[in-house]
Amino acid sequence: MSRALVYQTDFGIADGAVSAMYGVALKVDPELNIFDLTHDIPQYNIWEASYRLVQTVQYWPEGTVFVSVVDPGVGTARRSVVAKTTGGQYVVTPDNGTLTHIKKMLGIAEVRLLDESKNRLSGSELSYTFHGRDVYAYTGARIASGQQAFEAVGESLDPATLVELHHVDAVKNGDVLEGTIDVLDIRFGSLWSNISHELFSSLGIDYGKRVEVSIRNDTREVYRNTMVYAHSFAEVSMGEPLVYINSLLCVAVAINQGSFAGAYNIGTGTSWKITLRKAPRIVYE
């Protein structure tokens, strides 16, 4: 029985690239169920691809096959791999850091080297710039349809050898938490940090109490204020900022019915630091 096949790319949908990937998969097995995670990853942004995978993969059934293609090194000596998560999902992707967040937050049980000379669409041997179609979509479809066993893709690799993107762990220093702004809730402009709910709980801040938030870009502070720690957006007035726990159980910052990132021109990545502490009692209580 065929398993779900899920695509993620930075290709957009303005041309035929994604459609070609669909066509390759359906030629392998016309009964495949194909879904899109997103095709709006910013061009060449491997970090964003890594985060969108971890945001999604764990909620799909065991055996689901993901094909993630954000591949600025296409046609070079970079490796192609198929990874099996600890939850039993598979990810077919270049080994360029795309698996960073899955490895860190979910865990990778096994990895196989994807031999591009053997696992590719017949007749595509002279094509070096569309491995999304010729290698990844083709191999993903064969695994999802049951025509290709994961174990037969290629030699086993140590997950420790996978390329990882630079990341900074959230830490607690005294009564202050420091983390990074990993990604935006794109449509609404909320800031998603790497500070876990567990770490945030160590501050002992109850819902409805205030949190002091500071945001820096490298050493330049671009924002400092206090805001309510709330369950959800509507617990504060329209236009008011809040701290909440997002769907990945990490600390996030938002404006109710507004874009926090847009309002303060805030970006993402390891240079964007966020610090949190309980707002001083003397001022706010």
C-alpha positions, 0 to 999 in steps of 0.5 A: 500500500502506498504511503503519503508523499510530501513535497517541500521546495524553494521553487515557488509555483510560477513555473512547471518545476513542482508540477514536473515533480508531481508527474515523475511521482505519478509515473512511478505509481499513479495511486500515490497520494502527494501533498505539499508542505510548502514551495515558498521557502525563500530561495536558497534558505536551508535554515528555513527549510530545516525549520519547516520540516521539524514544524511538520514532520512529526504530525504525519503518520509513520512511513510518510515520505518527505522530499525537501529540495532547497539545494543551492549546491545542486550538481556538486559533490554534496551528498544526497541522503534519505533519513528515517526519523525516530517517529518512522517518517522518511526525508529525502534531501540533500545533506546540506543542513536541511535535517538540522532541526529534525536531528536536534528536536525529534531525532534521526534513527537511521540515514542512508546515502542516496546514490544519485547514479543509481537512484534517478529517473531514466534518461536524466543522466545529463541533467545536473540542475534539477535533482528535485525532479530527477533524483529526489522526487523519483526516489521519494515516490519509489520509497512511498510506493513500496518499490524501493526499500529504505535499506536498499537506497545506499550504504548506511551512514552515521547520523553524526556525520550529517551536515548541521547548520550553526545553531545556538542553544537557549540558556539560563543565566541567573534569572534571565533566559537568552535564546535566538529568533529562529523563524517567523510565523510568516503570515502573521509576523510573530517571532518564534524563539528556540526557548522551550516551554520547559526552560521558560517555566523555570522563571516561575511566571504565571499566565497574566503576569508580565515578562520583560523582553529584549531583542538584539541584532548582534550587539544592537538592542532594537526592542525592550518592553514588558508584555503579558504572558498569555495563553493566546492572542485575544487575551490582550487588547488589539495592537498589544504585544504578548508572550505565548507558547507556540505550537512547537512548545517554544516561547513566541512573541506577537502583537494581537492582530498585528505583525511584531516582525513588521512593526520593529523590522525584526529578522531571524537567525543566530544573530537575532537574540532574545532575552526574557526575565520576570518583569520587576515587581516594584514597577508593575505590581 
